[in-house]
């Protein structure tokens, strides 16, 4: 059976109406909202065909229908295709991300503002160090036998390490090591610090090669000890929706939203997108976590500066307002671009 233009129009009308009301949609409602110049009986026949095609379903014995996961997928794909043809528009809601010095503060702020704006649950992952660029290393003397190594990555990620050494160093020796390390490593990602780079640094360090080796070990341990960092907000928002607030599914969903590793597994499914402003939507069974099969997750990749990328996810019911969520995510990306463009300028 073919999904002709009239069936498609009815499917989109059912999806939109159910998103707005949360109530199964009947043929009489569709005849009023879809603008179709056909009888209610004809609409009922078309809805029967849509049900047979697996695009809508009657959740109860009532005459009303709601979209299936497949129906939502067609609806979302249609919205996204339509959105590509239109100029960008503001959501009309206030969404102001403020520049802060610490990356963690920025990510927490993003999660909170997105939750307040969309009225759904949000998750924001920190960027992975393996793709981040090393911007600066600062060695300084703490006490005899100890150096403090401050390692700064792109995205304002800062990690401190204590380096133990056998002999004390003069200020001039520490300065020379700082020059050596920064000249050799600045602008490289972790993956680019290969054996050739390491060998050259050790050779140039001469008798201080063991100290250089310990500093490089500290840089490497930043990646090895990297924890899954996911910042969340707005969990209570999604329990306003009856389909997500009852039974065992609700308690399972709460546990998942508190489990950073589970959330990271969802965000890790988001590919590195060529267009960083591209939106990806997971619906129902497409979500890679069992307890979230009654949800939809809308995701995007954010970029703070070149090579510093992480993921954002908005979690809500399948009948979420996809248009608003997509527009809000794009506005977020635009504001991040402005913040970091100004910072680099």
N, C-alpha and C positions, 0 to 999 in steps of 0.2 A: 504494500500500500504506500502511496506516495504522499509526502508532506507538502501539499500544495499551499499556495499563498493564503487561502482562507483558513485552513487548519493551523497554519503557522501564526496567523493573526490572533486566532482564538487561544492558542497556547500561550502566546505572549501576554494576552489580556488576563488569562487565568493566573499566570505567574506574577504579574504586576499587582493584580487585585489581592491575591493571597499575601503578598509581601506587605501590602498596606493594612490589611484587616486582620490577618491571622485566622480567618474563617474559610472553610471550604467554599468554593465558588460554583454557583449554579448557572444554568443556561439563561435564566431571566436576567441575572446580573450582567452576564456577558453581552446580552442583547442591548443593554443600556450603555456599557462602557466601551465596547469594541468598535462602535460605529459601523456595524455590518447591516446592510440593507436586506436582511433575510429573516425568516420567521424563527421563533424560539424552537420549533420542532427541527428545523434544519440545523440549528446550533447544537441541539441535543444529539442529532445523528453524527455531526462532526466530532463532538466530544466523545461519543462512543467509539469512533474510529481512533481518536487520539489515545483512548484507554487501551484499545486493542494493540496499538503500536508501542505501548509501554511508556508513553510520555506523560500521562496523568493517571491518577488513581483515586478511588473513593475511600477515604480513611474510615468512614463509618457507613451506616446504612442510609445516611442522608443522601440527598441528590447531589450535594456539592462535591467538587473534585479539587485536588491539589497536584502540583507537578511531582513527578518522580525525579530521581537523580538525573536520568537521561533528559527529562523535560527541562530541568534547571540548566543543564549543560547547554542545550540549544538556546535557551533564554539568555544565559550569560554570554555565550559566543555572539549572539545577535547584538547585545548591548555593547560589547567591546568593539565589534565591527562598526557599529553606528558611531561610537565615540571617536573612532579614528578619523571619521569623515568630518567631524565638527571641530571648531576652534576650542582651545582650552577655556574653561569657565571657572570662576571662583565658586566655592561651595556656599558662600553667604555666611559661613560661620567663622568665628574668630579662631585663628590657628597661628599662634605666634611662638616660634621656637627661639629662645634667647641664647646668645653665645655664652658659653661657660668655658672655664679653663680645663676642667677634667672631663675626659671622654665618658666615664661612668655617669657623671651628672647629666651630660647631654642625652645619653641613651635612656636614662630613667625619665628625664623630662619628655622625651619623644613618646615613650610608652604611656605616660600619664595624659599628655595632651591628646593623643590619638584616641585613648579610651573615653575621655571626656567629650570629644568631638563626635565620635561615631556611635557611642553608647553600646559598644561591644567590648570584648576582652582583647587585649593587645599583648604582643610579645616582640621584643627587639633583641637581636643577638649582637654581641660584640664582634668586631672584625677579628679574623684569625691572624696571629703574628707571622705565620709562614708566608703570607702575602704582603705583609707590611714592610715598609722601607725603614732601615736604620738611619736615623737622622743625626744622632749625636751620642758620644760616650764621654763622660766626665769622670776621671779618676781623681780622688783627693785623699790625703793622708788623714786617717782617723787617730791612730796611736801606733807605737812601734809594732811592726808585724802585721798591720791591718790597713787595707785600702778600702774606700767606699767607691763602688762603681755604679754610677747613675746612667742607665741605658734608656735612651729616648727613641721611640718608634714614631713613624708618621701616625697622625690621628691623636696626638698628645697622649700617647700611651707611655707611661714612665714606670720603670722597674728598678729597684735598688738591690745591689748584691754586696756582700762583704767578701773581699778577696784577702786571703791570708798569704803572707809572704815571709820568706826566711830573713831577709836583711831589710833594714829600714832604707827608705829612699829619700833623697833630697827633693826640694821643691822643683829644682831644675830637671831632675830625672823624671818626676811625675809629669811635668809639662811636656817633656820630649815624648813620653809614652802616649800622652793625650794627642799630640800632633800626629804621631805614627798611626795610632788606631783610627782617628777620624779621617786622615788622608786616605787610608786603605779601605775603610768600611762605609763611610758616609754615602748614602744613596743606593746601597745594595739591600735587596730583600734577604731574608734568612736563606732561601734556596739558592741565592747567588753567591753566598759565602762558601765557595768550594775549596777543594784541596789546594788548587793553585794559589788562591788568595791567601789561604792560611799559611802555606809554605813561604810565600813572599814576605808576609808580616813577621814570621818567626826569624827569617834570615835577616831582615832589616833591624830586628830588635836586639840581635847579638846576644849578650849575656843576660838580657832581660826577657829572653824568649819564653821562659817558664811563666812569667807574669802575664805575657800576652796570651799564652795558652789558657791560663785560668780565666782571663777576661772573655775569651772566645767560648770557653765552657759555660760561663755565666750567660752569655747571649743565647747559646744553644738551649740551655735549661729553661729559658723563658718559654720556648716553644714546647719542650718536652713536658713541662709542668703546667701547661696551659689548661685551665679549667673551662668547662662549658659555661659561658656567661650569657644568660638570657634574662632580660629585664621585663617584668610583666606588670600589667595594671588592668583594672576594670573587670576582674573576675565576677563580681556580683551582677554586673550588667546583663550577662547572658542568661541569668536565671530569672529574668523578667519574662522570658518566653516559655509558655507552658510546655512546649514540646521538649524543652531541655531541663526542666526543673523538677521532674518527678521520677521516683523509682531509683533502682540501682544505677541506672545510667548517669544520673546527676552526681552521685557520690564518686563514681569512676571518673567523671569529667573533672570534678574538683581535684581529685588526686593527680590527674594528668597535668592540670594547670599549675600545680605546685611542684611538679617534677621537671626540673630544668632539662634533664637529659631527654625526656620524652618530647618536650617542646622543641629542643634542638634537632631531634630526628625529623620533625615536620619541616623545619626551616632548611635543613640540609638537603631536602628534596628540591629546593628552589635552585634552578641552574644559574650559572653566571650569565646574566643576560647581556646581549650586545647593547641593547638600549636600557640604560640603568633605570629609566622611568617606566619600563614595561611592567604591567601588572599580570600576575598569574593567579588563577582561582582553582582551588581544590574543593570538590563538592561530594559530600557523603562518603561513599566507598573509595573515592580517590584520595581521601586523607589517609596517610600512612600510619595512623594510630587508631586502634580498635575503639577506644572510648570516645573518639571524636567522629564516629561515622554518622551521627545525627547532625553534624555541624558542617558549615562551610568555612574555609580558611582562605583569605585573600592575602597574597604576599607580594612583596616588592624587594628589590635590591637597592640599598642606599650606598652612596659613595661620598665619603667625607673629603677625600683628596685622591690623587692618582694612586691606585693600588690599594686603597683602604676601603674595603667593602664589607658590609654585613647585611643581615636580612631583617625585614619587618613582616609580622603576620597579624592579621585582624581575624578574630575568631567569633563567629556568631551562628545563628540558626541558618538553615538552608534558605529561608525566605528573607535573608538580610537585604538591606538596601545597597545593592552592588554599585549602583551609580554614585551614590554619595561616598561610599568607602573608597572607590577608585579615585574620585576627584580629591578626596582628603589626602590620600597617599601621594598623589601627584603634587598637591600643594606643599606637602611635607618635603618632598624631594626638591622642589623649587626653593623653599626657604633654606634648606641645607646648602644648596648651591650658592645662594647669596651669602650665607654666613662664611663659608670657606673660601669663596672668591674674594670677599673683602679681607679675610685673614691673610690670604696669600698676597693680596695687593698691598 
